[in-house]
Amino acid sequence: MKPCSVCGNVYDKAFEVIVAAGPGTSGNRFTFDSFECAIHLLAPVCRHCGCRVIGHGAEADGVIYCCAHCAEQEGEKGLEDRV
């Protein structure tokens, strides 16, 4: 059993994630003891409010937002949340 890449916990039900694409993480392998740790390390962060984006979110010119409202607060126009 490998330790969690975030917290170092060794857990018999740990899982591995291989990241195929993404800035600074392409091809890396990570071991996690929980989805919480995986989200902490891998989920993008909303530029406006700083929350982790674990759903669809919104993207404008390569910038990630958790929702259209946050994008609008940063001056982006025309984005709509997916329903």
Residue pairs with C-beta under 8 A, 6 or more apart in sequence:
1 10
1 11
1 12
1 14
2 10
2 14
2 16
2 31
3 9
3 10
3 31
4 10
4 11
4 14
4 31
4 32
4 33
4 34
4 37
5 30
5 31
5 32
5 37
5 41
6 32
6 37
6 38
6 40
6 41
7 33
7 37
9 33
10 33
11 33
11 34
13 33
14 31
14 32
14 33
15 31
15 32
16 29
16 30
16 31
16 32
17 29
17 30
17 32
17 38
17 42
18 27
18 28
18 29
18 30
19 25
19 26
19 27
19 28
19 29
19 30
19 42
20 26
20 27
22 42
25 42
30 38
30 41
30 42
32 38
32 41
39 52
39 54
40 52
43 52
43 53
43 54
44 52
44 53
44 57
44 64
45 51
45 52
45 53
45 64
46 52
46 53
46 57
46 64
46 65
46 66
46 67
46 70
47 63
47 64
47 65
47 70
47 74
48 65
48 66
48 70
48 71
48 73
48 74
49 66
49 70
51 66
53 64
53 65
53 66
55 66
56 82
57 64
57 65
57 66
57 67
58 64
58 65
58 66
58 67
58 68
58 70
58 71
58 76
58 79
58 81
59 65
60 71
60 76
60 79
63 71
63 74
63 76
65 71
65 74
65 76
65 79
67 81
68 79
68 80
68 81
69 81
71 79
72 79
